[in-house]
């Protein structure tokens, strides 16, 4: 006799299906938040349609439902991440790369809730302008850097922690393209100086946004709509030191890709951190960095968990991974080619055609999704396609 079937792992979709409707009815959400909840609840269910596969050898039937492809869904990021990494692999140079993190003070959290597009845009602008300022300075490098910037808005317990992860070239291309300017081994820029310039650029941008009427004020920040109060708010933000952290350089391009794979397509919480959704409580694992990275468990009411999760749904169309300097979309191919020539680096292989899903899954997981799970010999082929809400053929029983 076979053993008992293992319990199905709890997923974010379970929580959304159970509590999402009530939450939407009780709270005012943005269009993007509504869309994210609906997509996560429907992901890989009959609501999105799918196709029926049949085994050519034994005739077994399997139903495959479509994915929602929402960027906040924890089930829909792996394939997107791998395809993005494939494109980035051809852009890496044989040089040192650094990891620099720019963090906004928590005093901006409430303003960010009502103005995410402005607050996040300024974070990209101030951080990358700061790096460009230091890169251009002949006392440091005196040329153009390359930067990949990745926005994260969450901490381990799903609270707001607004920060930008930047992968930065450890050197620069001279403005006239005549030479590659290598940085000092193991050192990029002084972080205290970076933090001061970053703070100044961000607050100057925030003042301009206020003067142009780009900010909305409601709830706990309503009083900041008055110019004097907003000026005082800026003064409180200018007083403390801001946090910029530069990690040691990566060991090489392979480590850069490994790092990017962990950070680029991450969502606020992954399914493997969820423990249970029961009696209106959500239990999940989190890492306490202040306690030596100790893994702890937190329990939150489902309503509070959803509130925190939805804080991290990005505005519609907002790009959370951006490229600057040498890696900016405009002209990056020619600039990278010049860098390789100056570095005597081997040109990258021509990018292959988009890898089919089945081949990608086999490479990443070793799982051949085209092989029949019943007879383990035949191949599955699509025999029917059904639309959203339609009833497919009977599902394959693999128990």
VOGU-3710 file (C-alpha; in Angstrom, 3 decimals, decimal comma):
1> xxxxxxxxxx> 0,000/0,000/0,000  1,228/3,493/-0,782  1,872/6,019/1,926  -0,462/8,859/2,734  -0,405/11,715/0,273  1,503/14,685/1,775  -0,555/17,691/2,757  -0,736/20,360/0,091  1,436/23,365/0,825  -0,498/26,497/1,726
11> xxxxxxxxxx> -0,301/29,291/-0,836  -1,008/32,995/-0,955  -3,833/32,190/-3,368  -5,607/30,202/-0,630  -5,620/33,245/1,622  -6,841/35,530/-1,153  -9,658/33,154/-2,139  -10,790/32,846/1,461  -10,477/36,445/2,629  -9,966/38,572/-0,470
21> xxxxxxxxxx> -13,598/39,359/-1,274  -14,362/40,517/2,264  -11,196/42,608/2,291  -12,058/44,317/-0,991  -15,530/45,128/0,290  -14,234/46,621/3,542  -11,314/48,653/2,178  -10,698/51,172/-0,548  -8,112/49,746/-2,927  -6,312/51,018/-5,983
31> xxxxxxxxxx> -7,059/49,528/-9,380  -3,721/47,707/-9,288  -4,481/46,186/-5,873  -7,886/44,964/-7,067  -6,245/43,496/-10,164  -3,522/41,749/-8,146  -6,002/40,092/-5,764  -8,225/38,904/-8,607  -5,244/37,564/-10,570  -3,697/35,700/-7,628
41> xxxxxxxxxx> -7,051/34,092/-6,751  -7,623/32,954/-10,343  -4,077/31,841/-11,146  -3,913/28,285/-12,512  -7,630/27,691/-12,067  -10,458/27,163/-14,534  -11,256/30,882/-14,234  -8,389/31,623/-16,630  -8,942/28,716/-18,988  -6,238/26,332/-20,111
51> xxxxxxxxxx> -5,737/23,222/-22,175  -6,169/19,465/-21,985  -3,232/17,161/-22,674  -3,443/13,507/-23,665  -0,787/10,801/-23,507  0,021/9,331/-26,903  0,848/5,967/-25,305  -1,739/5,248/-22,594  -4,429/7,835/-23,317  -4,296/9,421/-19,871
61> xxxxxxxxxx> -5,633/12,968/-19,650  -4,143/15,918/-17,783  -5,570/19,427/-17,417  -3,261/22,440/-17,329  -4,685/25,803/-16,295  -3,296/29,133/-17,421  -1,173/31,349/-15,184  -2,222/34,899/-14,317  1,238/36,368/-15,099  0,655/39,141/-12,594
71> xxxxxxxxxx> 4,014/40,401/-11,334  2,824/40,245/-7,711  1,854/36,572/-7,908  4,476/34,315/-6,262  3,725/31,467/-8,707  4,361/33,435/-11,873  7,883/34,804/-11,509  10,272/31,889/-12,076  10,035/31,665/-15,860  10,049/35,456/-16,267
81> xxxxxxxxxx> 13,142/35,645/-14,070  15,053/33,029/-16,052  14,315/34,677/-19,373  15,379/38,061/-17,992  18,622/36,549/-16,686  19,386/35,034/-20,069  19,232/38,498/-21,611  21,441/39,971/-18,873  24,084/37,243/-19,216  25,146/38,661/-22,579
91> xxxxxxxxxx> 25,617/42,150/-21,076  28,054/41,357/-18,269  31,661/42,457/-18,578  34,714/40,625/-17,129  35,108/43,180/-14,331  34,245/43,598/-10,670  30,658/44,542/-9,834  29,413/46,087/-6,602  26,122/45,854/-4,725  24,944/49,212/-3,344
101> xxxxxxxxxx> 21,660/49,662/-1,438  19,933/53,040/-1,035  17,296/53,154/1,715  14,603/55,771/2,366  13,851/56,739/5,982  10,660/55,287/7,466  9,348/58,820/7,974  8,472/58,752/4,248  6,349/55,593/4,496  2,990/57,296/5,091
111> xxxxxxxxxx> 3,576/59,768/2,236  4,564/56,861/-0,030  1,263/55,071/0,596  -0,663/57,865/-1,091  2,044/58,768/-3,607  3,897/55,576/-4,548  4,633/56,575/-8,126  6,289/59,860/-7,105  8,174/58,496/-4,091  9,517/55,471/-5,972
121> xxxxxxxxxx> 10,424/57,484/-9,071  12,425/59,915/-6,958  14,234/56,993/-5,325  15,429/55,771/-8,728  16,372/59,279/-9,844  18,235/60,307/-6,684  20,137/57,029/-6,261  21,275/56,720/-9,869  22,099/60,434/-10,125  24,230/60,049/-6,996
131> xxxxxxxxxx> 26,131/57,117/-8,509  26,574/59,015/-11,772  27,912/62,060/-9,907  30,589/59,994/-8,188  31,376/58,041/-11,345  31,843/61,239/-13,361  34,112/62,783/-10,745  37,761/62,345/-11,834  38,730/61,995/-8,170  36,925/58,658/-8,235
141> xxxxxxxxxx> 36,610/57,348/-11,806  35,884/60,104/-14,304  33,582/58,244/-16,676  30,213/56,577/-17,195  29,130/53,705/-14,936  26,680/50,923/-15,677  23,855/50,344/-13,163  21,016/47,865/-12,782  18,576/49,196/-10,151  15,891/47,014/-8,532
151> xxxxxxxxxx> 13,135/48,445/-6,327  12,084/46,621/-3,164  9,448/48,091/-0,857  9,137/45,457/1,876  10,864/44,061/4,923  10,725/40,510/6,254  7,468/41,090/8,162  5,843/42,804/5,134  6,154/46,275/6,619  7,304/49,147/4,420
161> xxxxxxxxxx> 11,055/49,218/3,859  11,670/51,316/0,759  15,060/50,615/-0,770  16,831/50,262/-4,082  19,316/47,466/-4,831  21,913/48,563/-7,368  24,436/46,398/-9,202  27,192/48,801/-10,261  30,177/48,320/-12,547  33,503/48,550/-10,719
171> xxxxxxxxxx> 34,828/50,910/-13,331  33,687/53,357/-15,992  33,965/54,115/-19,692  35,750/57,409/-20,373  33,326/59,977/-21,766  35,218/60,092/-25,068  35,237/56,289/-25,237  39,027/56,183/-25,358  39,668/53,933/-22,349  38,204/51,800/-19,603
181> xxxxxxxxxx> 38,828/53,310/-16,162  39,108/50,561/-13,557  38,133/51,279/-9,967  40,241/50,579/-6,904  40,256/46,863/-5,976  37,537/46,124/-3,425  36,334/49,733/-3,238  33,739/51,732/-5,132  32,848/55,028/-3,415  32,794/56,269/0,212
191> xxxxxxxxxx> 29,355/55,364/1,560  29,010/58,300/3,959  29,569/60,723/1,105  27,148/58,736/-1,081  24,497/58,958/1,641  24,868/62,727/1,995  24,566/63,377/-1,733  21,676/60,913/-2,036  19,778/62,649/0,780  20,277/66,053/-0,791
201> xxxxxxxxxx> 19,188/64,947/-4,273  16,129/63,109/-2,962  14,867/65,960/-0,786  15,463/68,499/-3,545  13,375/66,318/-5,846  10,666/65,957/-3,211  10,499/69,748/-2,784  10,127/70,181/-6,553  7,363/67,578/-6,626  5,520/69,514/-3,908
211> xxxxxxxxxx> 5,951/72,820/-5,734  4,569/71,280/-8,931  1,511/69,926/-7,111  2,417/66,287/-7,805  1,804/65,065/-4,236  -1,501/64,078/-2,668  -2,146/64,519/1,034  -4,765/62,582/2,993  -5,143/60,796/6,307  -2,125/61,038/8,575
221> xxxxxxxxxx> -0,219/63,301/6,129  -3,089/65,704/5,330  -1,465/68,475/7,353  1,591/68,418/5,048  -0,444/70,027/2,262  0,283/73,380/3,939  3,643/74,759/2,663  5,049/75,633/6,081  4,245/72,189/7,450  5,827/70,532/4,405
231> xxxxxxxxxx> 8,962/72,646/4,811  9,218/71,561/8,440  8,745/67,947/7,340  11,649/68,273/4,906  13,786/69,745/7,673  13,139/66,718/9,897  14,132/64,444/7,007  17,312/66,394/6,375  18,525/66,191/9,988  19,415/62,486/10,377
241> xxxxxxxxxx> 21,926/60,524/8,328  20,433/58,440/5,535  21,505/54,857/4,941  23,543/53,749/1,940  25,209/50,358/2,152  27,909/49,056/-0,181  28,674/45,352/-0,006  31,994/43,773/-1,020  32,373/43,217/-4,769  30,978/40,107/-6,389
251> xxxxxxxxxx> 33,433/37,375/-7,249  32,628/37,588/-10,937  29,819/37,681/-13,495  28,475/34,279/-12,345  27,940/35,640/-8,829  26,237/38,725/-10,262  23,746/36,518/-12,080  23,159/34,400/-8,989  22,446/37,538/-6,985  20,159/39,010/-9,630
261> xxxxxxxxxx> 18,246/35,747/-9,755  17,452/36,097/-6,057  16,374/39,739/-6,171  14,940/40,785/-9,520  11,568/39,056/-9,675  10,972/38,594/-5,968  7,531/39,433/-4,598  6,727/40,648/-1,088  6,315/37,097/0,221  6,863/33,712/-1,397
271> xxxxxxxxxx> 4,661/30,691/-0,886  7,452/28,738/0,792  7,438/31,219/3,693  3,756/30,583/4,451  3,025/28,038/7,174  -0,753/28,071/7,618  -3,950/30,013/7,008  -6,397/28,928/9,697  -9,149/30,496/11,803  -8,532/33,912/10,310
281> xxxxxxxxxx> -4,814/33,844/11,181  -1,847/33,693/8,824  1,400/32,211/10,116  4,616/32,737/8,171  8,387/32,561/8,574  10,595/35,608/8,671  14,291/36,258/9,122  15,276/38,495/12,031  18,444/40,238/10,830  18,894/41,925/14,215
291> xxxxxxxxxx> 19,111/38,490/15,875  21,798/37,019/13,659  19,445/36,085/10,790  17,440/33,831/13,083  14,315/32,358/11,472  11,177/33,206/13,428  7,435/32,724/13,027  4,877/35,522/12,956  1,076/35,283/13,158  -1,135/38,043/11,784
301> xxxxxxxxxx> -4,891/38,367/11,319  -5,711/37,725/7,664  -6,950/41,298/7,253  -3,677/42,762/8,526  -1,632/40,350/6,424  -3,492/41,423/3,279  -3,116/45,082/4,210  0,634/44,676/4,479  0,893/42,612/1,298  -1,059/45,178/-0,713
311> xxxxxxxxxx> 1,289/47,966/0,387  3,760/46,469/-2,087  1,557/46,337/-5,174  3,203/48,738/-7,597  1,346/51,404/-9,574  0,159/50,227/-12,980  2,951/50,300/-15,538  5,632/51,230/-13,008  8,959/49,626/-13,971  10,754/48,194/-10,936
321> xxxxxxxxxx> 13,945/47,032/-12,727  15,767/49,776/-14,590  19,085/50,195/-16,379  21,248/53,295/-16,354  24,506/54,616/-17,771  26,314/52,028/-19,879  23,345/49,687/-19,502  20,583/52,156/-20,365  18,442/50,952/-23,245  19,517/53,707/-25,616
331> xxxxxxxxxx> 22,968/53,003/-27,013  23,916/50,237/-24,590  24,881/47,743/-27,321  27,482/50,085/-28,822  28,835/51,140/-25,419  29,163/47,558/-24,204  30,903/46,571/-27,434  33,393/49,406/-26,901  33,977/48,292/-23,300  34,667/44,726/-24,422
341> xxxxxxxxxx> 37,122/45,952/-27,021  38,974/48,032/-24,427  38,971/45,108/-21,991  40,017/42,610/-24,689  36,957/40,575/-23,715  35,430/37,818/-25,834  32,215/39,002/-27,507  29,089/37,290/-26,147  27,340/34,555/-28,054  24,387/35,647/-30,122
351> xxxxxxxxxx> 21,221/35,357/-28,014  19,307/32,170/-28,698  15,652/32,121/-29,582  13,266/32,171/-26,647  13,558/28,838/-24,866  10,283/26,865/-24,858  8,629/26,424/-21,465  9,150/22,645/-21,455  12,873/22,967/-22,203  13,257/25,723/-19,605
361> xxxxxxxxxx> 11,530/23,641/-16,904  13,695/20,627/-17,738  16,867/22,707/-17,458  15,859/24,396/-14,205  14,163/21,565/-12,324  15,030/18,347/-14,143  11,289/17,786/-14,576  10,092/16,789/-18,033  6,574/18,219/-18,111  5,896/16,567/-21,479
371> xxxxxxxxxx> 6,286/13,027/-20,071  3,103/11,235/-18,974  2,932/10,978/-15,144  0,865/7,768/-15,382  2,758/5,450/-17,727  6,043/7,437/-17,592  6,711/6,436/-21,176  4,389/8,347/-23,476  4,451/12,004/-24,332  1,680/14,464/-23,586
381> xxxxxxxxxx> 0,279/16,555/-26,398  -2,400/19,225/-26,395  -5,746/17,760/-27,471  -8,094/20,614/-26,569  -8,059/24,231/-25,473  -10,759/25,725/-23,258  -11,501/29,334/-22,445  -11,966/31,090/-19,107  -14,750/29,563/-17,041  -15,280/26,628/-19,392
391> xxxxxxxxx> -15,400/23,070/-18,051  -12,497/20,942/-19,339  -12,409/17,185/-19,797  -12,015/15,016/-16,644  -8,677/15,535/-14,950  -5,953/12,942/-14,764  -5,810/11,111/-11,426  -2,150/10,662/-10,493  -2,762/9,335/-6,967
//
